[in-house]
Amino acid sequence: MRERLESRIKQRIEDTLRERLGGALRSVLAEQTTLGGGFTPEQIVEGLRYRLSENLRYDVSGAVFESIGDAVRERLGEALWTAISQR
């Protein structure tokens, strides 16, 4: 289960970054340009962190939820078969 969960979480993070990183970066750079303060790595990183964190939390929690659901379905099936076979 641990390996599946790890794989699913990594995939969700990669998918989220692939889908949202470009837009978030454009937004941060536009904001920095508008403010006129130039581009500092710290401000860019903080802006990206702010824009991506909620989506990443949502997607990772969804991956965990799905993995738990899969594990419960598998274990419940096993438990039912064991209970039926012992009768």
C-alpha positions in Angstrom: 0.0 0.0 0.0 2.8 2.4 0.9 4.4 2.1 -2.6 1.0 2.7 -4.3 0.4 5.7 -2.1 3.8 7.1 -2.8 3.5 6.6 -6.5 0.0 8.1 -6.6 1.1 11.2 -4.6 4.2 11.7 -6.8 2.0 11.5 -9.9 -0.5 14.0 -8.5 2.3 16.5 -7.7 3.8 16.1 -11.1 0.4 16.5 -12.8 -0.5 19.6 -10.7 2.8 21.2 -11.4 2.6 20.5 -15.1 -0.9 21.9 -15.3 -0.5 25.0 -13.1 3.2 26.0 -12.8 3.3 27.9 -16.1 0.2 30.0 -15.2 1.4 30.6 -11.7 4.8 31.7 -12.9 3.3 34.1 -15.4 1.1 35.5 -12.7 4.0 36.0 -10.3 6.2 37.7 -13.0 3.3 39.9 -14.0 2.8 40.9 -10.4 6.5 41.7 -9.9 6.5 43.7 -13.1 3.5 45.7 -12.0 5.0 46.4 -8.7 8.2 47.6 -10.4 10.5 46.1 -7.9 12.4 43.9 -10.3 12.7 40.1 -10.0 14.2 38.6 -6.9 14.3 34.8 -6.5 12.8 34.9 -3.0 9.8 36.9 -4.2 9.2 34.6 -7.2 9.5 31.5 -5.0 7.2 32.9 -2.4 4.6 33.9 -5.0 4.7 30.4 -6.6 4.4 28.8 -3.2 1.4 30.9 -2.4 -0.3 30.2 -5.8 0.4 26.5 -5.9 0.1 25.3 -2.3 -3.7 25.1 -2.1 -3.9 23.1 -5.4 -1.1 20.8 -4.2 -2.8 20.2 -0.9 -6.1 19.4 -2.5 -4.6 17.0 -5.1 -2.4 15.2 -2.6 -5.2 14.8 -0.2 -7.3 13.4 -3.0 -4.6 10.8 -3.8 -4.4 9.8 -0.1 -8.2 9.5 0.0 -8.2 7.3 -3.1 -5.5 5.1 -1.7 -7.2 4.6 1.6 -10.5 3.8 -0.3 -8.6 1.2 -2.4 -7.0 -0.4 0.7 -10.3 -0.5 2.6 -12.1 -2.1 -0.4 -9.3 -4.7 -0.7 -9.1 -5.5 3.0 -12.9 -5.6 3.4 -13.2 -8.1 0.5 -10.5 -10.2 2.1 -12.2 -10.0 5.5 -15.5 -11.0 4.1 -14.0 -14.0 2.2 -12.3 -15.1 5.4 -15.4 -14.7 7.5 -17.5 -16.6 4.9 -15.0 -19.4 4.5 -14.8 -20.0 8.3 -18.5 -20.6 8.7 
